Amino acid sequence: MRKLFILKTGTSHPHIISQHGDFVDWFIDGLQVPAERLAVIDSCNGDELPDYSEVLGVLITGSHAMVTERLPWSERIAQWLPGAIEQGFPILGVCYGHQLLAQALGGRVDYNPLGGEYGTSAIHLNTNGEADPLLGGLGNPILAQVAHFQSVTQLPPSAQLLATSSMDAHQAFCINGCIWGVQFHPEISAPVVREYIHYNREKLGQSGQDPEQSLNSVVDTPLGAEILRRFGALCMTDQ
């Protein structure tokens, strides 16, 4: 039985896990896929990547690592991804996953020259985004949580831009109509992003951002759960 594989590329801070759960928990809650159709691959701790024949879909999580570090476990995913894309099953990369997808397919990733983007951001869809099966029909702009210092600075040649924000020119892209990268975090709640702002207060200030302004921007973003539910449904229709 094929499964939707969650490639776990990191874990949250202990104090956040104790109160709110970890990355994978948030994704599983949003996807609404039966437990027997889900599998978690702890990529950063050496779990082997699945054979393509076992895969219903793939979701790549966020991470506290940086894509530009090119860590061995990250490079293994990058080498695995082109073959996965040839199979045609749905893939969603979130934050680190978004950047890793872009880099693996010929794009570029680097520190965002505008600084860290943390808080709640307005994600502006272009015409392609408004017609997209994952992001379209939810209103425009979409409010979403953001928490990142690095960004996709150049899209892969095959990518179609879907959305931007005031601090990131590449908030979302799509390839072949079934592979998505989103820089924003559909899985993260308002309380969690507030915790991340507090934790990164000093780094945000050093990057030219006002942590208080970031905190004041935070509101609930219920559409994130709908985006994850849609992705789960797209995977299940391909079973």
MOPE-V531327 format. One record per backbone hydrogen bond with DSSP energy under -0.5 kcal/mol. CO is the residue of the C=O (numbers start at 0). NH is the residue of the N-H. E is the energy in kcal/mol with one decimal. If there is no record, write none. Layout:
BEGIN
co = [CO | CO]
nh = [NH | NH]
e = [E | E]
END
This chain:
BEGIN
co = [2 | 2 | 2 | 3 | 4 | 4 | 5 | 5 | 6 | 6 | 7 | 7 | 12 | 12 | 13 | 14 | 15 | 15 | 16 | 21 | 22 | 23 | 24 | 25 | 26 | 27 | 33 | 34 | 36 | 38 | 38 | 39 | 40 | 40 | 41 | 41 | 42 | 50 | 51 | 53 | 55 | 56 | 57 | 58 | 58 | 59 | 60 | 61 | 65 | 66 | 70 | 71 | 72 | 73 | 74 | 75 | 76 | 77 | 79 | 80 | 81 | 82 | 83 | 83 | 83 | 84 | 89 | 90 | 91 | 92 | 93 | 93 | 94 | 95 | 96 | 97 | 98 | 99 | 100 | 101 | 102 | 107 | 107 | 109 | 111 | 115 | 116 | 118 | 120 | 120 | 121 | 122 | 122 | 122 | 123 | 125 | 126 | 128 | 131 | 134 | 141 | 143 | 144 | 145 | 147 | 148 | 150 | 150 | 153 | 155 | 158 | 159 | 161 | 162 | 162 | 163 | 164 | 167 | 170 | 170 | 171 | 171 | 172 | 173 | 174 | 174 | 177 | 178 | 179 | 180 | 181 | 183 | 184 | 184 | 188 | 189 | 190 | 191 | 192 | 193 | 194 | 195 | 197 | 199 | 200 | 201 | 202 | 203 | 204 | 208 | 209 | 210 | 211 | 212 | 213 | 213 | 214 | 220 | 221 | 221 | 222 | 223 | 224 | 225 | 226 | 227 | 228 | 229 | 230 | 231 | 232 | 233 | 234 | 235]
nh = [4 | 55 | 56 | 38 | 6 | 58 | 7 | 40 | 8 | 60 | 42 | 43 | 15 | 16 | 17 | 18 | 19 | 20 | 20 | 25 | 26 | 27 | 28 | 29 | 30 | 31 | 36 | 37 | 3 | 5 | 40 | 41 | 7 | 42 | 44 | 46 | 45 | 53 | 54 | 2 | 89 | 4 | 91 | 6 | 60 | 93 | 96 | 8 | 68 | 69 | 74 | 75 | 76 | 77 | 78 | 79 | 80 | 81 | 83 | 84 | 85 | 86 | 86 | 87 | 88 | 87 | 57 | 179 | 59 | 181 | 95 | 96 | 98 | 99 | 100 | 101 | 102 | 103 | 104 | 106 | 105 | 152 | 153 | 150 | 114 | 117 | 147 | 145 | 122 | 143 | 123 | 124 | 140 | 141 | 163 | 129 | 130 | 131 | 135 | 137 | 122 | 120 | 184 | 118 | 116 | 111 | 109 | 152 | 107 | 158 | 160 | 173 | 125 | 170 | 171 | 123 | 167 | 164 | 182 | 183 | 161 | 162 | 180 | 159 | 177 | 178 | 90 | 174 | 92 | 172 | 94 | 185 | 144 | 187 | 192 | 193 | 194 | 195 | 196 | 197 | 198 | 199 | 200 | 203 | 204 | 205 | 206 | 208 | 207 | 210 | 213 | 214 | 215 | 216 | 216 | 217 | 217 | 223 | 224 | 225 | 226 | 227 | 228 | 229 | 230 | 231 | 232 | 233 | 234 | 235 | 236 | 237 | 237 | 238]
e = [-0.7 | -3.9 | -1.2 | -1.9 | -0.7 | -2.5 | -1.0 | -2.9 | -0.6 | -2.1 | -0.6 | -1.3 | -0.8 | -2.6 | -2.4 | -0.8 | -3.4 | -0.6 | -1.7 | -1.7 | -1.9 | -2.7 | -2.2 | -1.6 | -2.6 | -1.3 | -2.3 | -1.6 | -3.3 | -2.9 | -0.5 | -0.6 | -2.8 | -2.1 | -1.5 | -1.9 | -1.4 | -2.2 | -1.6 | -2.4 | -0.6 | -2.7 | -2.5 | -3.0 | -0.5 | -2.5 | -0.6 | -0.5 | -1.8 | -1.7 | -2.5 | -1.8 | -1.5 | -2.3 | -2.1 | -1.5 | -2.0 | -0.7 | -1.6 | -2.6 | -1.5 | -0.7 | -1.0 | -0.7 | -0.6 | -0.9 | -2.0 | -3.0 | -2.7 | -2.8 | -0.6 | -2.4 | -2.4 | -2.9 | -2.3 | -2.0 | -2.7 | -2.7 | -1.3 | -3.4 | -1.5 | -1.6 | -1.5 | -2.8 | -2.0 | -0.7 | -1.5 | -2.8 | -0.7 | -2.3 | -0.7 | -0.6 | -0.5 | -2.6 | -2.1 | -2.4 | -1.1 | -1.0 | -2.4 | -0.8 | -3.6 | -3.1 | -3.1 | -2.0 | -2.7 | -2.9 | -2.0 | -0.8 | -2.5 | -1.7 | -0.5 | -2.0 | -2.4 | -1.5 | -1.4 | -3.0 | -0.6 | -2.8 | -3.0 | -0.6 | -3.0 | -1.5 | -2.0 | -2.8 | -1.7 | -1.7 | -2.0 | -2.4 | -2.7 | -2.2 | -2.8 | -0.7 | -0.6 | -0.7 | -2.2 | -2.0 | -1.7 | -2.0 | -2.0 | -2.3 | -2.4 | -2.1 | -1.2 | -2.8 | -2.1 | -2.3 | -1.5 | -2.7 | -1.4 | -0.7 | -2.2 | -2.6 | -2.5 | -1.0 | -0.6 | -0.5 | -1.3 | -1.6 | -0.7 | -0.8 | -2.0 | -2.0 | -2.5 | -2.5 | -2.1 | -2.7 | -2.4 | -2.5 | -2.1 | -2.1 | -1.9 | -0.5 | -1.1 | -1.4]
END
